[in-house]
Amino acid sequence: MPTSSPPQTDMTPAHRKLISGWLFLLCFMLLGMIAIGGVTRLTGSGLSIMDWQPVSGFIPPLSHAEWERLFALYQTIPQYHLQHEGFGLEGFQRIFWAEWIHRFWGRLMGLVLLLPLIWFVVRGMITRRLALRLFIFFILGALQGAIGWFMVASGFRPNSTAVEPVRLVLHLSAALLLYGAILWTAFSIRWPTPERHAASSAARLAKRLACFTIVLLCTTIIAGGFTAGTHAGFLFNTFPLMDGHLIPTDYAQLSPFWMNWFINKAAVQFDHRLLATLTALSIGAVLLVGLKATDLGSKAHNAFILLGWAVVIQYALGVTTLLLVVPVWAGAVHQTFAAVLLGVMLYVLHCLRGTKAVA
Ligand code: HEM
């Protein structure tokens, strides 16, 4: 995650509000993208569009002939024969739309980033360095589309009905990295000057704990990606025990041992539960220490409380998703709220930027 503020010292307060608002809108659209991505994955729609046309793909199939062409392409991949044999054009149209909307939303986001950016540059409303940073975000967004295609392509292999978990995790992580970078930039434009805190030992400890927690949170999210990618959430649908045990008996089934973390569904799900619990406890510690640091001020304290609520909601959503055996709505909401929680975590760290040891 970026740690420095972009240089926009010569921006007027009105421009600062406008530009950060536009970047917040982009982050909001990214949350929408993550939600649509969840629905696409959980409805088994992700492999329905076999060609990748970054520009002309903006237009959906408009004629019967085009529908037939796309359906014929879909019939060439293993998923059709293994899962959907004989579901007809109507069945194909049912799974097509989620993937199409996912890609359409991505293209729309590209435009919502690029067109105002050009306008702001032409009007001289942003510095050159900020413009460059935002242009890099645009390139990273395009790259995210390419990573998405790289992920989808792994699902076309013989005997395959789903994408490779590691590519799913790559796609999710890249999306969250971009989201985090845009959000941090928006925070830094809206609140350019870090509040200088006297930095009591409690404040410094809260900051260190928060830095540790974001690493833990990112690891939990990656483990969540593997849980989704290996379909591990469809097994062991009890909590807190897994098949009657706290640690599943076949945790270390595979050799070498580390392979269990990526392939063995029991281990993958257990790791995600364990990491989520450690993340929640770590956030609890941030709260306990941070709220005691009176020199941090009300903005940071409110951010801590928001973080506490966010992790409780996310944890409850995870347990709900598991107990209900991953219905589409719960899986998609749990996936999306992970990004909300990450956003709140970044907000906490942004509030603590000015916390430094006093000389
Ligand atoms: C800090 C708390 C948590 C975070 C940040 C988190 C994050 C995530 C993420 C990002 C994913 C999906 C990734 C993707 O779709 O590629 C996921 C999936 C999942 N999580 Fe969590 N999670 C948390 C807590 C929990 C808990 C406590 C449970 C249950 C005990 C749980 C159960 C699941 C299940 C079953 C899936 C797979 C759902 C699916 O197939 O769509 N999560 N988690």
Boltz pocket constraint, residues with backbone or C-beta under 6 A from the ligand:
constraints:
  - pocket:
      binder: B
      contacts: [[A, 38], [A, 42], [A, 168], [A, 169], [A, 172], [A, 217], [A, 220], [A, 221], [A, 222], [A, 223], [A, 224], [A, 225], [A, 226], [A, 227], [A, 228], [A, 229], [A, 231], [A, 232], [A, 233], [A, 234], [A, 239], [A, 272], [A, 273], [A, 275], [A, 276], [A, 277], [A, 279], [A, 280], [A, 311], [A, 314], [A, 315], [A, 316], [A, 317], [A, 318], [A, 319], [A, 321], [A, 322], [A, 326], [A, 331], [A, 332], [A, 334], [A, 335], [A, 338], [A, 341]]
      max_distance: 6.0
